[in-house]
Amino acid sequence: MSDRQVRSQVSEVPQMPEILERVLLYALDEGKQRMNAGEEIVPFTTMVVRDNVFLETHPGDSAQECFNLAQHTVEGARGANAYALCYDGYIETDNGVKDALIAEGGVPGAPEGYAIGFLYTQQEGMLPMFDTNPSYIGEAPNFMSKLRAATDYSAAEIDGKYIDGVM
């Protein structure tokens, strides 16, 4: 996908909010299902608003355009509890560059987000073979850093598409 930079200088996995961990894993599961169905992964966001989960794709002519579209969507999601941005990418390891399905996300008001992913291998004409467990990749930008906690927004401040469930 892109040269997306996340910082990975951590010796252990940090404690992250449970809602963020759940939405990151949900996005990765959705991405794995798409890849196993032979679909191309168009970067998509998964957001939790109240008791609802919303998915939105962010197609663009370049990787940066996809990320910009996702950021714009997430920054305006008043009332959301957490988000994940999922994309097909790669990470650099001690053993070289590895393909990875990556989800990065955050929660309102937190200065940084986190990225996790499934490393995978894929041979021509075959389905991808994913690692059993996701790997912590590192800190990532948090598109929700300027938002308040979801409960701090009145219903009038939340976009109707998130209240009515219409996307």
N, CA, C and O atoms as a DFTB+ gen file, in Angstrom:
668 C
 N C O
     1  1       0.827      -1.192       0.000
     2  2       0.000       0.000       0.000
     3  2       0.864       1.246       0.000
     4  3       0.903       1.968      -0.996
     5  1       1.562       1.513       1.108
     6  2       2.209       2.803       1.231
     7  2       3.352       2.762       2.216
     8  3       3.512       1.817       2.988
     9  1       4.133       3.807       2.166
    10  2       5.154       4.017       3.179
    11  2       4.519       4.791       4.319
    12  3       4.713       6.001       4.436
    13  1       3.781       4.118       5.137
    14  2       3.115       4.718       6.291
    15  2       4.034       4.503       7.473
    16  3       4.437       3.372       7.743
    17  1       4.369       5.557       8.178
    18  2       5.316       5.452       9.271
    19  2       4.602       5.333      10.607
    20  3       3.799       6.190      10.975
    21  1       4.906       4.260      11.326
    22  2       4.498       4.138      12.719
    23  2       5.764       3.907      13.515
    24  3       6.712       3.289      13.030
    25  1       5.777       4.406      14.743
    26  2       6.984       4.287      15.567
    27  2       6.952       2.968      16.330
    28  3       5.967       2.646      16.995
    29  1       8.037       2.211      16.227
    30  2       8.117       0.923      16.915
    31  2       9.462       0.796      17.613
    32  3      10.380       0.156      17.100
    33  1       9.572       1.399      18.763
    34  2      10.779       1.311      19.574
    35  2      10.433       0.773      20.957
    36  3      11.130       1.056      21.932
    37  1       9.358       0.000      21.039
    38  2       8.828      -0.449      22.316
    39  2       9.222      -1.900      22.563
    40  3       9.149      -2.734      21.661
    41  1       9.638      -2.192      23.787
    42  2      10.029      -3.555      24.111
    43  2       8.830      -4.398      24.540
    44  3       8.895      -5.627      24.496
    45  1       7.740      -3.757      24.952
    46  2       6.546      -4.505      25.331
    47  2       5.308      -3.799      24.802
    48  3       5.334      -2.606      24.499
    49  1       4.230      -4.552      24.699
    50  2       2.979      -4.014      24.184
    51  2       2.350      -3.130      25.257
    52  3       2.153      -3.586      26.384
    53  1       2.029      -1.876      24.933
    54  2       1.426      -1.001      25.936
    55  2      -0.027      -1.381      26.207
    56  3      -0.675      -2.039      25.393
    57  1      -0.513      -0.961      27.341
    58  2      -1.924      -1.156      27.679
    59  2      -2.729      -0.153      26.863
    60  3      -2.445       1.044      26.904
    61  1      -3.724      -0.622      26.125
    62  2      -4.575       0.278      25.352
    63  2      -6.006       0.096      25.799
    64  3      -6.355      -0.952      26.343
    65  1      -6.852       1.104      25.579
    66  2      -8.252       0.978      25.979
    67  2      -8.894      -0.254      25.327
    68  3      -8.620      -0.567      24.169
    69  1      -9.748      -0.944      26.085
    70  2     -10.379      -2.169      25.595
    71  2     -11.175      -1.931      24.315
    72  3     -11.143      -2.757      23.403
    73  1     -11.888      -0.808      24.243
    74  2     -12.688      -0.522      23.047
    75  2     -11.790      -0.377      21.826
    76  3     -12.172      -0.793      20.733
    77  1     -10.618       0.197      21.989
    78  2      -9.678       0.346      20.880
    79  2      -9.140      -1.017      20.451
    80  3      -9.062      -1.309      19.258
    81  1      -8.777      -1.832      21.402
    82  2      -8.291      -3.173      21.076
    83  2      -9.357      -3.951      20.300
    84  3      -9.050      -4.623      19.316
    85  1     -10.600      -3.855      20.746
    86  2     -11.680      -4.581      20.070
    87  2     -11.894      -4.070      18.651
    88  3     -12.070      -4.877      17.738
    89  1     -11.884      -2.752      18.434
    90  2     -12.132      -2.220      17.086
    91  2     -10.949      -2.513      16.163
    92  3     -11.149      -2.735      14.969
    93  1      -9.735      -2.519      16.684
    94  2      -8.576      -2.882      15.870
    95  2      -8.679      -4.341      15.412
    96  3      -8.452      -4.648      14.242
    97  1      -9.023      -5.230      16.341
    98  2      -9.159      -6.648      15.989
    99  2     -10.330      -6.879      15.040
   100  3     -10.249      -7.717      14.142
   101  1     -11.416      -6.139      15.238
   102  2     -12.573      -6.246      14.344
   103  2     -12.172      -5.850      12.918
   104  3     -12.521      -6.535      11.956
   105  1     -11.441      -4.745      12.792
   106  2     -11.010      -4.284      11.469
   107  2     -10.081      -5.305      10.813
   108  3     -10.204      -5.583       9.621
   109  1      -9.157      -5.861      11.588
   110  2      -8.262      -6.868      11.024
   111  2      -9.035      -8.101      10.568
   112  3      -8.738      -8.667       9.516
   113  1     -10.026      -8.520      11.356
   114  2     -10.838      -9.670      10.971
   115  2     -11.584      -9.382       9.669
   116  3     -11.645     -10.237       8.786
   117  1     -12.144      -8.195       9.551
   118  2     -12.840      -7.802       8.324
   119  2     -11.863      -7.797       7.144
   120  3     -12.197      -8.276       6.060
   121  1     -10.675      -7.265       7.350
   122  2      -9.668      -7.245       6.290
   123  2      -9.251      -8.648       5.871
   124  3      -9.093      -8.922       4.681
   125  1      -9.072      -9.544       6.849
   126  2      -8.712     -10.932       6.526
   127  2      -9.819     -11.596       5.713
   128  3      -9.541     -12.308       4.748
   129  1     -11.065     -11.366       6.098
   130  2     -12.181     -11.949       5.351
   131  2     -12.174     -11.460       3.906
   132  3     -12.385     -12.244       2.981
   133  1     -11.934     -10.182       3.716
   134  2     -11.891      -9.623       2.364
   135  2     -10.750     -10.233       1.552
   136  3     -10.931     -10.603       0.392
   137  1      -9.582     -10.333       2.171
   138  2      -8.437     -10.895       1.450
   139  2      -8.674     -12.370       1.124
   140  3      -8.327     -12.827       0.035
   141  1      -9.262     -13.115       2.059
   142  2      -9.544     -14.533       1.826
   143  2     -10.629     -14.734       0.771
   144  3     -10.735     -15.814       0.188
   145  1     -11.436     -13.698       0.522
   146  2     -12.444     -13.753      -0.537
   147  2     -11.859     -13.295      -1.875
   148  3     -12.563     -13.233      -2.883
   149  1     -10.567     -12.977      -1.871
   150  2      -9.897     -12.557      -3.100
   151  2     -10.093     -11.098      -3.438
   152  3      -9.768     -10.672      -4.546
   153  1     -10.618     -10.320      -2.502
   154  2     -10.855      -8.898      -2.745
   155  2      -9.584      -8.090      -2.512
   156  3      -8.749      -8.436      -1.677
   157  1      -9.463      -7.015      -3.268
   158  2      -8.388      -6.051      -3.026
   159  2      -8.776      -5.253      -1.787
   160  3      -9.944      -4.913      -1.601
   161  1      -7.807      -4.962      -0.954
   162  2      -8.099      -4.182       0.253
   163  2      -8.015      -2.703      -0.081
   164  3      -6.931      -2.151      -0.270
   165  1      -9.173      -2.077      -0.150
   166  2      -9.245      -0.623      -0.242
   167  2      -9.221      -0.152       1.206
   168  3     -10.022      -0.637       2.005
   169  1      -8.334       0.777       1.581
   170  2      -8.291       1.203       2.978
   171  2      -9.692       1.563       3.477
   172  3     -10.468       2.225       2.788
   173  1      -9.991       1.103       4.703
   174  2     -11.306       1.376       5.269
   175  2     -11.183       1.688       6.750
   176  3     -10.255       1.251       7.432
   177  1     -12.149       2.457       7.220
   178  2     -12.213       2.743       8.643
   179  2     -13.377       1.980       9.254
   180  3     -14.395       1.728       8.610
   181  1     -13.194       1.630      10.490
   182  2     -14.228       1.030      11.319
   183  2     -14.357       1.947      12.526
   184  3     -13.383       2.185      13.240
   185  1     -15.566       2.461      12.751
   186  2     -15.785       3.339      13.898
   187  2     -16.901       2.792      14.761
   188  3     -17.886       2.246      14.265
   189  1     -16.729       2.949      16.063
   190  2     -17.758       2.564      17.022
   191  2     -18.420       3.845      17.514
   192  3     -17.773       4.709      18.105
   193  1     -19.727       3.951      17.258
   194  2     -20.518       5.080      17.720
   195  2     -21.703       4.496      18.481
   196  3     -22.544       3.794      17.917
   197  1     -21.747       4.802      19.769
   198  2     -22.750       4.200      20.648
   199  2     -22.644       2.688      20.539
   200  3     -21.571       2.134      20.779
   201  1     -23.714       2.011      20.188
   202  2     -23.674       0.544      20.075
   203  2     -23.531       0.076      18.637
   204  3     -23.752      -1.100      18.349
   205  1     -23.168       0.965      17.734
   206  2     -23.097       0.638      16.313
   207  2     -21.658       0.657      15.810
   208  3     -20.810       1.397      16.309
   209  1     -21.414      -0.184      14.804
   210  2     -20.119      -0.215      14.135
   211  2     -20.348       0.221      12.692
   212  3     -21.230      -0.301      12.010
   213  1     -19.550       1.176      12.235
   214  2     -19.668       1.708      10.878
   215  2     -18.378       1.453      10.122
   216  3     -17.285       1.698      10.634
   217  1     -18.513       0.960       8.900
   218  2     -17.365       0.755       8.022
   219  2     -17.504       1.685       6.832
   220  3     -18.590       1.844       6.274
   221  1     -16.397       2.297       6.452
   222  2     -16.390       3.180       5.290
   223  2     -15.061       3.017       4.559
   224  3     -13.996       3.092       5.171
   225  1     -15.129       2.798       3.261
   226  2     -13.901       2.670       2.470
   227  2     -13.413       4.058       2.063
   228  3     -14.177       5.022       2.014
   229  1     -12.127       4.124       1.776
   230  2     -11.485       5.390       1.421
   231  2     -10.609       5.191       0.184
   232  3      -9.381       5.186       0.278
   233  1     -11.255       5.025      -0.983
   234  2     -10.474       4.844      -2.213
   235  2      -9.831       6.161      -2.632
   236  3     -10.396       7.236      -2.430
   237  1      -8.675       6.061      -3.201
   238  2      -7.977       7.246      -3.682
   239  2      -6.997       6.861      -4.768
   240  3      -6.744       5.681      -5.011
   241  1      -6.451       7.868      -5.415
   242  2      -5.483       7.639      -6.487
   243  2      -4.086       7.358      -5.949
   244  3      -3.220       6.879      -6.681
   245  1      -3.864       7.654      -4.670
   246  2      -2.571       7.386      -4.045
   247  2      -2.822       6.963      -2.605
   248  3      -3.902       7.177      -2.054
   249  1      -1.804       6.359      -2.011
   250  2      -1.923       5.953      -0.612
   251  2      -2.175       7.167       0.275
   252  3      -2.999       7.114       1.187
   253  1      -1.464       8.260       0.007
   254  2      -1.632       9.454       0.835
   255  2      -3.053       9.995       0.744
   256  3      -3.607      10.452       1.744
   257  1      -3.649       9.948      -0.449
   258  2      -5.022      10.408      -0.607
   259  2      -5.982       9.537       0.213
   260  3      -6.914      10.054       0.829
   261  1      -5.757       8.225       0.222
   262  2      -6.585       7.317       1.032
   263  2      -6.491       7.686       2.513
   264  3      -7.509       7.771       3.200
   265  1      -5.271       7.904       3.001
   266  2      -5.085       8.263       4.406
   267  2      -5.726       9.616       4.716
   268  3      -6.329       9.788       5.775
   269  1      -5.600      10.566       3.805
   270  2      -6.208      11.884       4.019
   271  2      -7.731      11.782       4.100
   272  3      -8.355      12.427       4.943
   273  1      -8.330      10.968       3.219
   274  2      -9.785      10.772       3.251
   275  2     -10.213      10.131       4.569
   276  3     -11.207      10.539       5.171
   277  1      -9.465       9.135       5.011
   278  2      -9.785       8.474       6.281
   279  2      -9.657       9.453       7.442
   280  3     -10.516       9.494       8.322
   281  1      -8.604      10.228       7.443
   282  2      -8.400      11.196       8.518
   283  2      -9.541      12.202       8.555
   284  3     -10.050      12.522       9.629
   285  1      -9.945      12.700       7.402
   286  2     -11.045      13.664       7.333
   287  2     -12.330      13.063       7.916
   288  3     -13.038      13.721       8.678
   289  1     -12.622      11.823       7.556
   290  2     -13.824      11.163       8.068
   291  2     -13.770      11.014       9.580
   292  3     -14.730      11.348      10.273
   293  1     -12.663      10.521      10.089
   294  2     -12.539      10.232      11.515
   295  2     -12.511      11.518      12.344
   296  3     -13.122      11.571      13.411
   297  1     -11.815      12.547      11.873
   298  2     -11.741      13.807      12.632
   299  2     -13.111      14.427      12.836
   300  3     -13.317      15.158      13.805
   301  1     -14.053      14.149      11.942
   302  2     -15.391      14.717      12.059
   303  2     -16.392      13.810      12.739
   304  3     -17.583      14.122      12.758
   305  1     -15.951      12.707      13.293
   306  2     -16.863      11.720      13.881
   307  2     -17.121      12.012      15.359
   308  3     -16.737      11.238      16.236
   309  1     -17.772      13.133      15.613
   310  2     -18.122      13.476      16.994
   311  2     -19.062      12.406      17.542
   312  3     -20.015      12.004      16.874
   313  1     -18.790      11.955      18.749
   314  2     -19.607      10.934      19.382
   315  2     -19.081       9.523      19.198
   316  3     -19.644       8.579      19.752
   317  1     -18.014       9.363      18.432
   318  2     -17.427       8.031      18.240
   319  2     -16.564       7.670      19.456
   320  3     -15.949       8.536      20.078
   321  1     -16.537       6.392      19.774
   322  2     -15.753       5.895      20.911
   323  2     -14.345       5.477      20.527
   324  3     -13.425       5.570      21.340
   325  1     -14.169       5.016      19.288
   326  2     -12.874       4.534      18.814
   327  2     -12.962       4.311      17.312
   328  3     -14.049       4.227      16.741
   329  1     -11.798       4.216      16.689
   330  2     -11.758       3.919      15.254
   331  2     -10.537       3.061      14.949
   332  3      -9.575       3.005      15.715
   333  1     -10.615       2.396      13.803
   334  2      -9.462       1.690      13.243
   335  2      -9.423       1.982      11.755
   336  3     -10.463       2.024      11.096
   337  1      -8.243       2.181      11.233
   338  2      -7.993       2.315       9.798
   339  2      -7.239       1.061       9.381
   340  3      -6.142       0.798       9.873
   341  1      -7.825       0.290       8.478
   342  2      -7.227      -0.974       8.056
   343  2      -6.747      -0.868       6.620
   344  3      -7.438      -0.311       5.768
   345  1      -5.558      -1.405       6.351
   346  2      -4.988      -1.376       5.008
   347  2      -3.967      -2.501       4.853
   348  3      -3.451      -3.035       5.835
   349  1      -3.695      -2.842       3.615
   350  2      -2.693      -3.835       3.279
   351  2      -1.369      -3.108       3.117
   352  3      -1.261      -2.183       2.313
   353  1      -0.374      -3.515       3.866
   354  2       0.904      -2.821       3.815
   355  2       2.061      -3.762       4.062
   356  3       2.016      -4.936       3.695
   357  1       3.087      -3.241       4.681
   358  2       4.254      -4.037       5.013
   359  2       4.941      -3.420       6.213
   360  3       4.744      -2.247       6.528
   361  1       5.746      -4.226       6.874
   362  2       6.565      -3.722       7.970
   363  2       7.990      -4.203       7.757
   364  3       8.227      -5.247       7.149
   365  1       8.915      -3.437       8.259
   366  2      10.319      -3.801       8.197
   367  2      10.683      -4.499       9.498
   368  3      10.490      -3.955      10.585
   369  1      11.211      -5.708       9.371
   370  2      11.611      -6.487      10.541
   371  2      13.105      -6.750      10.473
   372  3      13.771      -6.393       9.502
   373  1      13.619      -7.379      11.518
   374  2      15.032      -7.774      11.513
   375  2      15.314      -8.783      10.410
   376  3      16.453      -8.930       9.968
   377  1      14.261      -9.482       9.964
   378  2      14.394     -10.485       8.905
   379  2      13.978      -9.947       7.548
   380  3      13.717     -10.728       6.633
   381  1      13.912      -8.641       7.398
   382  2      13.544      -8.034       6.123
   383  2      12.114      -7.519       6.106
   384  3      11.434      -7.505       7.132
   385  1      11.671      -7.101       4.942
   386  2      10.334      -6.535       4.769
   387  2       9.323      -7.673       4.710
   388  3       9.525      -8.657       3.999
   389  1       8.223      -7.531       5.470
   390  2       7.172      -8.547       5.530
   391  2       5.836      -7.909       5.182
   392  3       5.539      -6.796       5.615
   393  1       5.027      -8.624       4.394
   394  2       3.672      -8.167       4.109
   395  2       2.850      -8.220       5.390
   396  3       3.027      -9.112       6.220
   397  1       1.942      -7.245       5.541
   398  2       1.115      -7.204       6.747
   399  2      -0.227      -6.553       6.453
   400  3      -0.317      -5.586       5.697
   401  1      -1.252      -7.096       7.060
   402  2      -2.552      -6.450       7.106
   403  2      -2.515      -5.634       8.383
   404  3      -2.358      -6.189       9.470
   405  1      -2.658      -4.316       8.264
   406  2      -2.416      -3.406       9.382
   407  2      -3.694      -2.673       9.757
   408  3      -4.464      -2.254       8.893
   409  1      -3.904      -2.526      11.058
   410  2      -4.974      -1.673      11.576
   411  2      -4.344      -0.716      12.577
   412  3      -3.666      -1.129      13.518
   413  1      -4.580       0.548      12.354
   414  2      -4.116       1.544      13.313
   415  2      -5.320       2.349      13.747
   416  3      -6.249       2.558      12.966
   417  1      -5.309       2.800      14.980
   418  2      -6.487       3.522      15.459
   419  2      -6.230       4.229      16.761
   420  3      -5.123       4.221      17.301
   421  1      -7.300       4.851      17.257
   422  2      -7.200       5.607      18.488
   423  2      -8.560       5.873      19.093
   424  3      -9.593       5.440      18.582
   425  1      -8.529       6.596      20.196
   426  2      -9.740       6.983      20.915
   427  2      -9.734       8.498      21.077
   428  3      -8.676       9.122      21.005
   429  1     -10.906       9.098      21.294
   430  2     -10.978      10.549      21.426
   431  2     -10.068      11.092      22.532
   432  3     -10.022      10.563      23.643
   433  1      -9.350      12.159      22.193
   434  2      -8.543      12.882      23.159
   435  2      -7.168      12.315      23.442
   436  3      -6.348      13.005      24.047
   437  1      -6.880      11.101      23.038
   438  2      -5.554      10.509      23.294
   439  2      -4.544      11.115      22.319
   440  3      -4.860      11.287      21.142
   441  1      -3.347      11.439      22.781
   442  2      -2.365      12.061      21.885
   443  2      -1.858      11.129      20.787
   444  3      -1.547      11.586      19.687
   445  1      -1.773       9.837      21.071
   446  2      -1.261       8.865      20.101
   447  2      -2.245       7.718      19.932
   448  3      -3.083       7.456      20.795
   449  1      -2.119       7.049      18.805
   450  2      -2.868       5.825      18.558
   451  2      -1.899       4.660      18.526
   452  3      -0.717       4.808      18.838
   453  1      -2.412       3.500      18.146
   454  2      -1.599       2.292      18.092
   455  2      -1.855       1.560      16.792
   456  3      -2.917       1.698      16.186
   457  1      -0.870       0.778      16.368
   458  2      -1.004      -0.045      15.170
   459  2      -0.688      -1.491      15.520
   460  3       0.291      -1.787      16.206
   461  1      -1.552      -2.390      15.025
   462  2      -1.315      -3.816      15.147
   463  2      -1.530      -4.427      13.771
   464  3      -2.082      -3.775      12.885
   465  1      -1.108      -5.650      13.584
   466  2      -1.316      -6.253      12.276
   467  2      -1.046      -7.734      12.256
   468  3      -0.463      -8.297      13.183
   469  1      -1.481      -8.351      11.184
   470  2      -1.196      -9.752      10.921
   471  2      -0.159      -9.821       9.808
   472  3      -0.394      -9.327       8.705
   473  1       0.977     -10.425      10.091
   474  2       1.935     -10.705       9.035
   475  2       1.360     -11.830       8.193
   476  3       0.652     -12.702       8.699
   477  1       1.671     -11.803       6.894
   478  2       1.191     -12.882       6.042
   479  2       2.153     -13.122       4.895
   480  3       2.978     -12.277       4.546
   481  1       2.014     -14.306       4.326
   482  2       2.729     -14.649       3.101
   483  2       1.684     -15.043       2.073
   484  3       0.612     -15.542       2.414
   485  1       2.011     -14.813       0.817
   486  2       1.061     -15.158      -0.233
   487  2       1.825     -15.530      -1.491
   488  3       2.686     -14.791      -1.969
   489  1       1.485     -16.682      -2.002
   490  2       2.065     -17.118      -3.264
   491  2       1.085     -16.798      -4.379
   492  3      -0.124     -16.721      -4.157
   493  1       1.612     -16.614      -5.569
   494  2       0.795     -16.276      -6.737
   495  2      -0.373     -17.255      -6.877
   496  3      -0.179     -18.471      -6.892
   497  1      -1.589     -16.707      -6.979
   498  2      -2.782     -17.518      -7.194
   499  2      -3.300     -18.234      -5.956
   500  3      -4.248     -19.014      -6.049
   501  1      -2.701     -17.985      -4.809
   502  2      -3.103     -18.649      -3.563
   503  2      -3.682     -17.621      -2.591
   504  3      -3.436     -16.422      -2.719
   505  1      -4.449     -18.107      -1.626
   506  2      -4.950     -17.243      -0.565
   507  2      -3.802     -16.913       0.392
   508  3      -2.857     -17.691       0.513
   509  1      -3.877     -15.783       1.061
   510  2      -2.804     -15.438       2.003
   511  2      -2.792     -16.392       3.196
   512  3      -3.830     -16.911       3.607
   513  1      -1.610     -16.609       3.735
   514  2      -1.425     -17.404       4.958
   515  2      -1.049     -16.422       6.064
   516  3       0.064     -15.896       6.088
   517  1      -1.995     -16.179       6.984
   518  2      -1.803     -15.206       8.059
   519  2      -1.181     -15.858       9.288
   520  3      -1.443     -17.022       9.588
   521  1      -0.347     -15.085       9.999
   522  2       0.119     -15.530      11.309
   523  2      -1.100     -15.758      12.199
   524  3      -2.156     -15.163      11.983
   525  1      -0.947     -16.605      13.181
   526  2      -2.051     -16.940      14.072
   527  2      -2.460     -15.764      14.948
   528  3      -3.650     -15.525      15.152
   529  1      -1.488     -15.034      15.463
   530  2      -1.767     -13.932      16.379
   531  2      -1.330     -12.604      15.769
   532  3      -0.345     -12.544      15.033
   533  1      -2.072     -11.537      16.080
   534  2      -1.644     -10.226      15.595
   535  2      -0.383      -9.769      16.319
   536  3      -0.113     -10.169      17.452
   537  1       0.369      -8.935      15.646
   538  2       1.596      -8.374      16.213
   539  2       1.386      -6.900      16.522
   540  3       0.722      -6.184      15.772
   541  1       1.952      -6.461      17.623
   542  2       1.965      -5.029      17.925
   543  2       3.021      -4.404      17.041
   544  3       4.159      -4.870      17.000
   545  1       2.647      -3.341      16.327
   546  2       3.585      -2.701      15.401
   547  2       4.197      -1.452      16.020
   548  3       5.403      -1.236      15.905
   549  1       3.385      -0.628      16.675
   550  2       3.930       0.562      17.312
   551  2       2.896       1.648      17.449
   552  3       1.714       1.445      17.173
   553  1       3.363       2.821      17.886
   554  2       2.483       3.980      17.987
   555  2       2.153       4.483      16.592
   556  3       2.953       4.360      15.664
   557  1       0.964       5.052      16.462
   558  2       0.515       5.585      15.179
   559  2      -0.178       6.921      15.434
   560  3      -0.550       7.217      16.570
   561  1      -0.353       7.723      14.400
   562  2      -1.116       8.960      14.576
   563  2      -2.539       8.626      15.035
   564  3      -3.094       7.592      14.662
   565  1      -3.113       9.499      15.838
   566  2      -4.494       9.321      16.297
   567  2      -5.352      10.393      15.653
   568  3      -5.264      11.565      16.020
   569  1      -6.180      10.002      14.696
   570  2      -7.054      10.957      14.008
   571  2      -8.130      11.522      14.934
   572  3      -8.792      12.499      14.582
   573  1      -8.314      10.921      16.114
   574  2      -9.325      11.389      17.067
   575  2      -8.727      12.234      18.189
   576  3      -9.418      12.540      19.160
   577  1      -7.476      12.609      18.073
   578  2      -6.808      13.301      19.177
   579  2      -7.477      14.621      19.552
   580  3      -7.374      15.049      20.702
   581  1      -8.158      15.280      18.611
   582  2      -8.793      16.571      18.901
   583  2     -10.263      16.446      19.281
   584  3     -10.927      17.454      19.526
   585  1     -10.781      15.212      19.334
   586  2     -12.181      15.006      19.708
   587  2     -12.304      14.831      21.217
   588  3     -11.355      14.429      21.891
   589  1     -13.482      15.138      21.729
   590  2     -13.784      14.899      23.144
   591  2     -14.301      13.474      23.297
   592  3     -14.587      12.795      22.311
   593  1     -14.414      13.037      24.528
   594  2     -14.982      11.710      24.797
   595  2     -16.373      11.636      24.184
   596  3     -17.089      12.637      24.141
   597  1     -16.754      10.467      23.716
   598  2     -18.035      10.274      23.025
   599  2     -19.219      10.749      23.857
   600  3     -20.168      11.312      23.312
   601  1     -19.178      10.534      25.146
   602  2     -20.307      10.914      26.019
   603  2     -20.396      12.417      26.244
   604  3     -21.380      12.892      26.811
   605  1     -19.395      13.175      25.816
   606  2     -19.410      14.628      25.985
   607  2     -20.172      15.339      24.869
   608  3     -20.296      16.564      24.898
   609  1     -20.683      14.598      23.888
   610  2     -21.432      15.190      22.786
   611  2     -22.920      14.946      22.968
   612  3     -23.343      13.849      23.336
   613  1     -23.707      15.977      22.707
   614  2     -25.159      15.802      22.716
   615  2     -25.578      15.166      21.403
   616  3     -24.813      15.156      20.438
   617  1     -26.793      14.634      21.366
   618  2     -27.302      14.010      20.132
   619  2     -27.309      15.017      18.983
   620  3     -27.095      14.635      17.833
   621  1     -27.550      16.292      19.275
   622  2     -27.594      17.322      18.235
   623  2     -26.214      17.564      17.614
   624  3     -26.128      18.030      16.478
   625  1     -25.142      17.258      18.338
   626  2     -23.787      17.470      17.831
   627  2     -23.268      16.294      16.995
   628  3     -22.258      16.424      16.303
   629  1     -23.948      15.163      17.058
   630  2     -23.495      13.958      16.361
   631  2     -24.155      13.902      14.994
   632  3     -25.363      14.108      14.872
   633  1     -23.367      13.624      13.972
   634  2     -23.878      13.508      12.611
   635  2     -24.992      12.464      12.579
   636  3     -24.838      11.368      13.118
   637  1     -26.096      12.804      11.955
   638  2     -27.264      11.938      11.905
   639  2     -26.999      10.564      11.339
   640  3     -27.666       9.605      11.727
   641  1     -26.040      10.436      10.427
   642  2     -25.761       9.118       9.843
   643  2     -25.260       8.142      10.892
   644  3     -25.399       6.931      10.720
   645  1     -24.676       8.646      11.982
   646  2     -24.198       7.766      13.030
   647  2     -25.293       7.457      14.050
   648  3     -25.226       6.444      14.746
   649  1     -26.277       8.307      14.137
   650  2     -27.393       8.068      15.051
   651  2     -28.444       7.184      14.385
   652  3     -28.959       6.248      14.997
   653  1     -28.752       7.486      13.144
   654  2     -29.789       6.757      12.417
   655  2     -29.274       5.447      11.834
   656  3     -30.069       4.613      11.402
   657  1     -27.961       5.254      11.814
   658  2     -27.393       4.033      11.264
   659  2     -27.342       4.016       9.751
   660  3     -27.175       2.953       9.153
   661  1     -27.483       5.171       9.118
   662  2     -27.464       5.250       7.658
   663  2     -26.102       5.769       7.219
   664  3     -25.664       6.836       7.648
   665  1     -25.440       5.003       6.358
   666  2     -24.130       5.428       5.846
   667  2     -24.208       5.575       4.355
   668  3     -23.216       5.925       3.717
